[in-house]
Structure formats: structure tokens, C-alpha cells
Amino acid sequence: MLKKDIRKLTIESNKTIFDAINKLENNQKKFLIVTEKEKVIGTLTDGDVRRGTLAGHSLQESIENICNKKFIYGSDQETQIVNYKKLKSLGSYFLPVLNEDMVLVDVLYEEVSNSFSKADATPFILAGGFGKRLGSVTQDIPKPLVKVKNKTLIEYIIENLSINGFDDVFISLHHMSEQIIKYLGDGEKYGINIKYIIEDEPLGTFGSIKLLEGDFNNLLVINSDILTNFSLNKIVEYHVKEKNKVTLGVISYYLDVPFGVLDFNEEQFIEIIEKPKYKHYVNSGINVFSNDSLKTLDKMKGKIDLPDFINGITDKNKINKYEIKDYWVDVGTTESLAKAEKEW
């Protein structure tokens, strides 16, 4: 049986165009799914109605004469993320989800202002860490497979990538790598192709990038222990537009001083600032690097951490920041995990 809100989006094929106009007027979504004996045979929008009436169809005719019978639909055999990606690729705003008998199971809908576009970067998820700060939580599972609201941290990232213009993703692994590979598979259920890079020994927070092979213009590097609803294509678009060598995704962090702060210029008193709040930027674990900026990695030996690499770049003018203002949390401790579970 259909959900009540989905039933409002359906109309029988023997109804008239006049009936459809009335139902569309009372339908905020501005589309209808046309059914015949429970099977879906088409879709109908106000645009279809306008084109039909302009072509000379009477308001008393059946909507079967004007509905779109060459509609695209999702399958209930696919995951929701695959169907949602299909929705976005259409540049449309709704997608019927049908079973193998062409019976309506669900409807995905979203306002989409323009067509689906590919992001000009290769995503690289760093997922090789031990997750020691999470204590017993990561005793038997790797940190990327820790769940928030019954979904793993790394799945949130992969789904974010999949619906925002990325077709492939590399994942670097070390600790409990077999568990992650078995859980995620080849990425088909997420609508994205997953390729794995295995670190035989820990290479630092940036060293595994040396193992990456293949051509790419830019590299989007993401920590696997973050939870965010920030659309990951946005930082790539900014990076490309500004022609940066490095774009660091940053989060605002405010440091509250609970005292009156005295400001002096050497011995000369200037003012007292009562309980000031100082703004700083912290790294979000979401950063973009041009291919050219990574060439110096070949000269670096041993374990390589992100700060070492960034601080070693001589031309600092090519390093820019992108402030992320969407929800973001670093799920690295039991406290932050509890916070994410409560807020997400």
C-alpha cells in the first residue's frame, strides 16, 4: 500500500485533463504519477497540460492522451543513493521509483536548479587510521565503519561524493582494511566506483597520496572521520575558479577568554578587553590540491603529515582557504561521537 503523501501524487489514467488541472492546483509538487490498474504508465506536469491543450486536446479528454509515457524511473532494486543520483542527473525534480511490475513504490523529489555536473577532481579518502581516541568503540571495527544514526561515517562521505558529481573515489587503507573492503565493496550500491590503496605500513596523514596512480587535474582529500552535510563539489568549484594550488577547507573556531585581557604596546597601556572572543580557523579535513602542487611529494621521505607538506610549500600565495559553514563535526572521540549521534 502506498504512503498517504505519495498517493496524493498519483492519478488514474481515465481521469480527464480537467481533473488533472484541479489536482495539480492542490499539489505543491506540481507533478502527478499516472497509473492504470496500479501500474505506472506515465507522468504529468503542468507543462504537459499546457502543451496538450495548445495542441488542441479538450479538457474532457483522458489524461492518457497527454501524459509523458517515455518517463525515466528508478528501481526499488537499487539503493536510494543510486536512484537519487539518477534524479539529479536528469536536471529534473522528481523520479518515480517502481518495482519490477511497474508498480509505484516511492517518489523522490527535490528542487533542482540546473543539470548534474561533473566535479573536476579525484576524491581521495584517508581511512587508514587506528581510531585510538575512540577507545573501545574501535576495538573490533575500524574508525571509518563507526556508525552515526545507523550509517557508517565513510558511507556518508561516499554518498555525498556520489550525488555531487564524482564517479570515482580512491580510499587509502591500513588498519583492518579487509573489513572496510568487505563492507563497501566496489561502490556499485552507492553509484560510484571505489578503488582501494593499501598502506603496508602507516605513511602519515598525507603520505599515502604518493601511492596514487593515474591522471587527474585536482585531488580532493577527505578525512574518513568527519561528518558533514557540506556538498563536497563546492570546494572543488571554488578551487578551480580561483586557480589555487591548494584550497584548505576551514572551520571557524572561537576561543573564549573568561577574563579581562589587558592590551599594551610595550609599556604603554592601550585598553582592557572584557572576556574577548578570538576567531581562529581549524582544518576541516577537506582539502583540494592541484596536480602540480603535489609534485614535491616525490622528494619527501618517510611518514608525511599534512602540516609538513603544507608548510613546505614555498609559494604561499597559491594557498587559499574555503570556509565551510554547513554542519561539520570531527568524530574522533567518544564525546564527539555522542554529539554527532544527538545532532545529526
C-alpha positions in Angstrom: 0.0 0.0 0.0 1.3 3.5 -0.9 2.1 6.0 1.7 -0.6 8.6 2.1 1.6 11.5 0.8 2.6 9.5 -2.2 -1.0 8.6 -3.1 -1.7 12.3 -3.4 0.9 12.4 -6.2 -0.9 9.8 -8.3 -3.9 10.0 -10.7 -5.7 7.3 -12.7 -5.3 7.4 -16.5 -9.0 7.5 -17.1 -9.3 10.9 -15.4 -9.8 13.9 -17.5 -7.4 16.7 -18.2 -9.7 19.0 -16.2 -9.4 16.6 -13.3 -5.6 16.7 -13.6 -5.6 20.5 -13.6 -7.6 20.6 -10.3 -5.3 18.0 -8.7 -2.2 19.9 -9.8 -3.6 23.1 -8.4 -3.8 21.5 -5.0 -0.5 19.7 -5.3 2.5 21.7 -4.2 4.9 19.4 -6.0 3.3 20.3 -9.4 3.6 16.8 -10.9 1.5 13.6 -10.9 2.3 9.9 -11.5 -0.3 8.4 -13.9 -1.4 4.9 -13.1 -3.6 2.3 -14.8 -4.7 -0.7 -12.6 -1.9 0.2 -10.2 0.8 0.1 -12.8 2.6 3.4 -13.7 2.1 4.3 -17.4 3.4 7.9 -17.4 4.0 11.2 -15.6 2.2 14.5 -15.9 3.3 18.1 -15.1 1.6 21.4 -15.7 3.9 21.7 -18.7 2.4 18.6 -20.2 -1.0 20.0 -19.7 -0.1 23.3 -21.4 1.4 21.5 -24.3 -1.6 19.2 -24.6 -4.2 22.0 -24.6 -2.2 24.1 -27.0 -2.1 21.0 -29.3 -5.9 21.0 -29.3 -6.8 18.4 -26.7 -10.1 19.0 -24.9 -10.2 19.4 -21.1 -12.7 16.5 -21.1 -10.2 14.1 -22.8 -8.4 11.4 -20.8 -5.0 12.4 -19.4 -3.6 9.3 -21.1 -3.6 11.3 -24.3 -1.2 14.0 -23.0 0.9 12.3 -20.2 4.6 11.6 -20.7 4.9 7.8 -21.4 8.6 8.0 -22.1 9.4 8.8 -18.5 12.5 7.8 -16.6 12.1 5.9 -13.4 14.2 4.4 -10.6 14.1 0.8 -9.4 13.3 -0.5 -6.0 16.2 -3.0 -6.5 18.7 -0.1 -6.4 19.8 1.7 -3.3 18.2 5.1 -2.6 21.5 6.8 -3.3 21.7 5.4 -6.8 18.1 6.5 -7.5 18.8 9.9 -6.1 21.9 10.3 -8.3 19.7 9.4 -11.3 17.3 12.1 -10.2 20.0 14.7 -10.1 21.5 13.6 -13.4 18.1 14.4 -15.1 18.1 18.0 -14.2 14.5 17.2 -13.1 12.9 17.5 -9.7 11.1 14.1 -9.3 11.7 10.5 -10.0 9.1 7.6 -9.6 10.6 4.5 -8.0 8.9 1.3 -9.4 9.2 -2.4 -8.7 9.6 -5.0 -11.5 5.9 -5.0 -12.1 5.9 -1.2 -12.8 4.0 -0.6 -9.6 4.9 2.7 -7.7 6.9 2.1 -4.6 8.2 5.6 -3.8 8.8 9.0 -5.3 12.0 11.0 -4.9 11.7 14.7 -5.4 13.9 17.8 -5.0 14.1 21.2 -6.5 17.0 21.1 -9.0 18.0 24.4 -10.5 20.4 23.0 -13.1 21.6 19.8 -14.6 24.0 17.4 -13.0 27.6 18.5 -13.5 30.9 16.5 -13.0 33.4 17.8 -10.5 36.9 18.4 -11.8 38.7 16.5 -9.0 39.5 13.0 -8.0 38.4 12.2 -4.4 40.8 10.5 -2.0 39.5 9.3 1.4 42.1 8.8 4.1 40.8 5.8 6.0 43.9 4.0 7.3 44.0 5.3 10.9 43.7 3.3 14.1 41.0 5.4 15.8 42.6 5.0 19.2 40.9 8.1 20.7 37.5 6.3 20.3 38.7 3.6 22.8 36.5 0.5 23.0 34.3 1.7 20.1 37.0 0.8 17.6 38.3 -2.3 19.4 36.7 -4.6 16.8 35.9 -2.3 13.9 38.0 0.4 12.1 37.0 4.0 12.7 35.5 4.6 9.2 32.9 1.9 10.0 31.7 3.6 13.2 28.0 4.4 12.8 26.0 7.6 13.4 22.3 7.1 13.0 22.8 3.5 11.8 25.1 4.5 8.9 28.9 4.4 8.8 31.0 7.6 8.7 32.6 6.6 5.4 29.2 5.9 3.8 28.1 9.4 4.5 31.2 10.7 2.7 30.8 8.3 -0.3 27.1 9.2 -0.8 28.0 12.9 -0.6 30.5 12.4 -3.4 28.2 10.2 -5.4 25.3 12.8 -5.6 27.6 15.7 -6.1 29.3 14.9 -9.4 32.0 12.3 -8.6 32.1 9.0 -10.4 35.2 7.5 -8.8 36.8 7.6 -5.4 40.2 6.3 -4.0 40.3 5.1 -0.4 43.6 4.5 1.4 43.5 1.8 3.9 45.8 0.2 6.5 44.2 -0.8 9.9 41.5 -3.5 9.5 41.4 -2.8 5.7 39.7 -6.1 4.9 36.6 -5.1 7.0 36.2 -1.9 5.0 36.6 -3.5 1.6 34.1 -6.2 2.5 31.6 -3.6 3.8 31.8 -1.1 0.9 32.6 -3.5 -2.0 33.2 -1.9 -5.4 30.8 1.0 -4.7 28.1 0.0 -7.1 25.4 0.3 -4.4 26.5 3.9 -3.9 26.6 4.8 -7.6 30.3 5.4 -7.5 33.4 3.3 -8.4 35.6 2.6 -5.4 39.4 1.9 -5.8 41.5 0.9 -2.8 45.1 1.8 -2.0 46.6 -0.3 0.8 49.4 1.1 3.0 51.7 -1.7 4.1 52.8 0.5 6.9 51.4 3.8 8.2 52.6 6.6 5.9 51.2 9.6 7.9 48.2 11.7 7.3 49.4 12.6 3.8 51.9 10.0 2.7 49.5 7.6 1.1 48.9 10.1 -1.7 52.3 9.0 -3.0 50.8 5.7 -3.9 48.1 7.2 -6.1 48.4 6.4 -9.8 46.5 7.9 -12.7 45.9 11.3 -14.3 43.9 14.0 -12.5 43.7 17.8 -12.6 42.9 18.1 -8.9 42.8 15.9 -5.8 40.1 16.3 -3.2 41.5 14.8 0.0 39.0 13.9 2.8 39.5 12.5 6.3 37.2 9.5 6.9 36.2 10.5 10.4 34.3 13.7 9.6 30.5 14.1 9.4 29.2 17.0 7.4 26.2 17.9 5.1 28.5 20.2 3.1 28.3 19.5 -0.6 31.8 18.4 -1.4 31.7 19.7 -5.0 31.5 23.3 -3.8 35.1 23.4 -2.6 36.3 21.9 -5.9 34.4 24.5 -7.9 35.9 27.3 -5.8 39.4 25.8 -6.1 39.1 25.6 -9.9 37.6 29.1 -10.2 40.3 30.7 -8.2 43.1 28.7 -9.9 44.5 27.8 -6.5 47.3 25.3 -6.0 45.9 24.4 -2.6 42.5 25.1 -1.1 42.1 24.3 2.6 38.6 23.7 3.8 38.4 25.5 7.2 36.0 25.7 10.1 35.7 28.8 12.3 36.8 28.1 15.9 36.2 30.7 18.6 38.4 30.9 21.6 36.7 32.5 24.6 38.9 34.1 27.2 37.0 34.2 30.6 39.0 37.2 31.9 39.5 40.9 31.0 42.5 41.0 28.6 45.0 43.9 29.0 46.4 45.3 25.8 49.8 47.0 26.0 52.1 48.4 23.3 55.4 47.6 25.1 54.9 49.6 28.4 52.1 51.8 27.1 48.6 50.7 28.2 46.0 50.7 25.4 42.8 49.2 26.7 41.1 46.4 28.6 39.0 44.0 26.6 36.5 42.2 28.8 36.2 38.5 28.1 37.1 38.7 24.4 36.3 36.0 21.8 39.0 35.3 19.3 38.3 33.7 15.9 40.6 31.1 14.5 40.4 28.7 11.6 40.9 24.9 12.0 41.4 22.4 9.2 38.2 20.6 8.3 39.8 17.5 6.9 38.5 18.5 3.4 41.2 20.0 1.2 41.9 20.3 -2.6 45.3 20.1 -4.3 46.2 20.8 -7.9 48.2 18.1 -9.6 51.1 20.5 -9.9 51.2 21.2 -6.1 51.7 17.5 -5.3 54.9 17.1 -7.3 57.1 17.9 -4.3 55.8 14.7 -2.6 58.3 12.7 -4.6 61.2 14.3 -2.8 59.8 13.7 0.7 60.9 10.6 2.6 59.3 8.6 5.4 56.0 9.4 7.1 54.4 12.6 5.7 51.7 14.5 7.6 49.6 17.2 6.1 51.1 20.1 8.1 54.6 19.1 7.0 53.5 19.1 3.3 51.6 22.4 3.5 54.3 24.2 5.5 56.9 23.0 3.0 55.2 24.8 0.0 57.4 27.8 -0.9 54.8 29.8 -2.8 52.2 30.5 0.0 50.3 32.9 -2.3 48.8 29.9 -4.1 47.3 28.5 -0.8 43.8 29.7 -0.1 41.0 28.9 2.3 37.4 27.9 1.8 35.2 28.5 4.9 32.7 25.7 5.5 29.6 27.0 7.2 27.5 23.8 7.0 27.2 21.3 9.7 30.5 19.6 10.4 32.0 17.5 13.3 35.2 15.6 13.7 34.1 12.2 15.0 37.4 11.4 16.7 36.5 10.9 20.3 33.6 9.3 22.2 32.4 12.8 23.2 32.2 14.0 19.6 30.6 10.7 18.6 27.8 11.2 21.1 27.5 14.8 19.9 27.1 13.7 16.3 24.6 11.0 17.2 22.5 13.6 19.0 22.7 16.4 16.4 22.8 14.6 13.0 
